Amino acid sequence: MKYITFNQQKTSAIGIGTWHIGEGNQSRTESEMQAMRYGLDNGINTIDTAEMYGEGLSETLVGNVIKDYSRDNIQLISKFYPYHATPELIESSLKASLKRLQTDYLDLYLLHWRGDTPLQETVNGLEKMVQAGLIKNWGVSNFDLSDLEELDGLENGENCRINEDLYNVGSRGIEYSILPWQKKHNMSFIGYSPFGSDGGEYLKIKPVLNELAQQKHVTVHQLLLAWVLRNNDILSIPKTGSIEHMKDNIDALNINFTTDELALIELSYPAPKKDESLESI
Ligand SMILES: NC(=O)c1ccc[n+]([C@@H]2O[C@H](COP(=O)([O-])OP(=O)(O)OC[C@H]3O[C@@H](n4cnc5c(N)ncnc54)[C@H](OP(=O)(O)O)[C@@H]3O)[C@@H](O)[C@H]2O)c1
């Protein structure tokens, strides 16, 4: 396993994504649980979930898996809907998530995306949950640079530990100013949907990726994941319900790129040359 410093602690370079997990029939659920166990048994120590995923079904599945593990060894992240972002609703959402997850605290609790509640109210609610010992830290998701700057100017806004945005070879916008800003402010970054989510609708696989994967004797998915992790500075959270894919994703952490290979990828998937509006899925 490869480790990075994330949220000020030693963290596996990939976490376990859980969108759409726990929503299927019994055999699919069993396969998803096996894949998650395989990941945890082989060094992954972080899980990303949300109250939104299957309206609680994903958190329920995660709870059924992690109850057999030492809680202290897992960094558990969940998120609340923007329309639950007032102090009162944060508390009730959090308590419902903790119940489904069969735990008494979260390591990180994130605002899933920005809604209509004033950010200061949300920060106040999150700080209250830290003081109550129900969460260790908090963060945000789908925030762009102006959102991050606004948050940083609020009372206790600087306590935001992480921001989670879309990041894969076809969606590189965050490289231009969000990632540098977060590094400067000591705020960790989670990149979601390394494969462009389900079905490839959001990420076009161009020939360079197939050619390079063939040359390096890896799959295109492994190449995509290794590319996201190439600088050892972000956490990526691929989702899989398959034990074989989980193995492939862990093996992808051993893939390195030469400067020439990175330059070749760059030709088909150029880095941003200016600020772009934040993409999300
Ligand atoms: N904060 C946010 O707003 C936000 C938004 C989107 C996602 N997320 C988080 O990020 C996680 C990952 O994103 P995602 O679920 O959108 O998509 P993703 O991880 O980019 O892609 C998931 C798809 O890739 C397949 N896959 C995984 N490993 C594979 C492998 N080695 N070979 C071939 N196929 C493979 C999965 O199928 P199998 O299951 O069959 O392997 C699934 O169809 C989510 O689960 C969620 O936790 C957060």
Ligand as a Chemical Component Dictionary entry (heavy atoms), coordinates in Angstrom:
data_LIG
# 
_chem_comp.id                   LIG 
_chem_comp.type                 NON-POLYMER 
_chem_comp.pdbx_formal_charge   0 
_chem_comp.three_letter_code    LIG 
# 
loop_
_chem_comp_atom.comp_id 
_chem_comp_atom.atom_id 
_chem_comp_atom.alt_atom_id 
_chem_comp_atom.type_symbol 
_chem_comp_atom.charge 
_chem_comp_atom.model_Cartn_x 
_chem_comp_atom.model_Cartn_y 
_chem_comp_atom.model_Cartn_z 
_chem_comp_atom.pdbx_ordinal 
LIG N1  N1  N 0  -18.593 14.556 -3.337  1  
LIG C1  C1  C 0  -19.276 14.308 -4.429  2  
LIG O1  O1  O 0  -20.094 15.110 -4.872  3  
LIG C2  C2  C 0  -19.047 13.022 -5.155  4  
LIG C3  C3  C 0  -19.528 12.825 -6.466  5  
LIG C4  C4  C 0  -19.269 11.626 -7.109  6  
LIG C5  C5  C 0  -18.565 10.629 -6.438  7  
LIG N2  N2  N 1  -18.137 10.812 -5.153  8  
LIG C6  C6  C 0  -17.393 9.773  -4.412  9  
LIG O2  O2  O 0  -16.361 9.261  -5.252  10 
LIG C7  C7  C 0  -16.522 7.863  -5.407  11 
LIG C8  C8  C 0  -16.006 7.417  -6.771  12 
LIG O3  O3  O 0  -16.698 8.042  -7.815  13 
LIG P1  P1  P 0  -17.815 7.292  -8.693  14 
LIG O4  O4  O 0  -18.485 6.251  -7.901  15 
LIG O5  O5  O -1 -18.629 8.393  -9.275  16 
LIG O6  O6  O 0  -17.043 6.657  -9.904  17 
LIG P2  P2  P 0  -15.607 6.021  -10.228 18 
LIG O7  O7  O 0  -14.956 5.502  -9.013  19 
LIG O8  O8  O 0  -14.915 6.973  -11.115 20 
LIG O9  O9  O 0  -16.058 4.805  -11.156 21 
LIG C9  C9  C 0  -16.844 3.723  -10.678 22 
LIG C10 C10 C 0  -17.038 2.763  -11.836 23 
LIG O10 O10 O 0  -15.773 2.170  -12.195 24 
LIG C11 C11 C 0  -15.872 0.750  -12.157 25 
LIG N3  N3  N 0  -14.568 0.246  -11.713 26 
LIG C12 C12 C 0  -13.951 0.450  -10.525 27 
LIG N4  N4  N 0  -12.722 -0.120 -10.500 28 
LIG C13 C13 C 0  -12.563 -0.718 -11.714 29 
LIG C14 C14 C 0  -11.520 -1.465 -12.303 30 
LIG N5  N5  N 0  -10.368 -1.697 -11.661 31 
LIG N6  N6  N 0  -11.708 -1.957 -13.586 32 
LIG C15 C15 C 0  -12.864 -1.710 -14.260 33 
LIG N7  N7  N 0  -13.895 -1.000 -13.744 34 
LIG C16 C16 C 0  -13.747 -0.503 -12.487 35 
LIG C17 C17 C 0  -16.994 0.457  -11.190 36 
LIG O11 O11 O 0  -17.606 -0.767 -11.501 37 
LIG P3  P3  P 0  -17.510 -2.044 -10.505 38 
LIG O12 O12 O 0  -18.241 -1.670 -9.276  39 
LIG O13 O13 O 0  -18.137 -3.123 -11.303 40 
LIG O14 O14 O 0  -16.049 -2.281 -10.265 41 
LIG C18 C18 C 0  -17.950 1.620  -11.482 42 
LIG O15 O15 O 0  -18.750 1.324  -12.613 43 
LIG C19 C19 C 0  -18.017 7.660  -5.190  44 
LIG O16 O16 O 0  -18.342 6.310  -4.996  45 
LIG C20 C20 C 0  -18.260 8.565  -4.024  46 
LIG O17 O17 O 0  -17.805 7.973  -2.819  47 
LIG C21 C21 C 0  -18.335 12.011 -4.514  48 
# 
loop_
_chem_comp_bond.comp_id 
_chem_comp_bond.atom_id_1 
_chem_comp_bond.atom_id_2 
_chem_comp_bond.value_order 
_chem_comp_bond.pdbx_ordinal 
LIG N1  C1  SING 1  
LIG C1  O1  DOUB 2  
LIG C1  C2  SING 3  
LIG C2  C3  SING 4  
LIG C2  C21 DOUB 5  
LIG C3  C4  DOUB 6  
LIG C4  C5  SING 7  
LIG C5  N2  DOUB 8  
LIG N2  C6  SING 9  
LIG N2  C21 SING 10 
LIG C6  O2  SING 11 
LIG C6  C20 SING 12 
LIG O2  C7  SING 13 
LIG C7  C8  SING 14 
LIG C7  C19 SING 15 
LIG C8  O3  SING 16 
LIG O3  P1  SING 17 
LIG P1  O4  DOUB 18 
LIG P1  O5  SING 19 
LIG P1  O6  SING 20 
LIG O6  P2  SING 21 
LIG P2  O7  DOUB 22 
LIG P2  O8  SING 23 
LIG P2  O9  SING 24 
LIG O9  C9  SING 25 
LIG C9  C10 SING 26 
LIG C10 O10 SING 27 
LIG C10 C18 SING 28 
LIG O10 C11 SING 29 
LIG C11 N3  SING 30 
LIG C11 C17 SING 31 
LIG N3  C12 SING 32 
LIG N3  C16 SING 33 
LIG C12 N4  DOUB 34 
LIG N4  C13 SING 35 
LIG C13 C14 SING 36 
LIG C13 C16 DOUB 37 
LIG C14 N5  SING 38 
LIG C14 N6  DOUB 39 
LIG N6  C15 SING 40 
LIG C15 N7  DOUB 41 
LIG N7  C16 SING 42 
LIG C17 O11 SING 43 
LIG C17 C18 SING 44 
LIG O11 P3  SING 45 
LIG P3  O12 DOUB 46 
LIG P3  O13 SING 47 
LIG P3  O14 SING 48 
LIG C18 O15 SING 49 
LIG C19 O16 SING 50 
LIG C19 C20 SING 51 
LIG C20 O17 SING 52 
# 
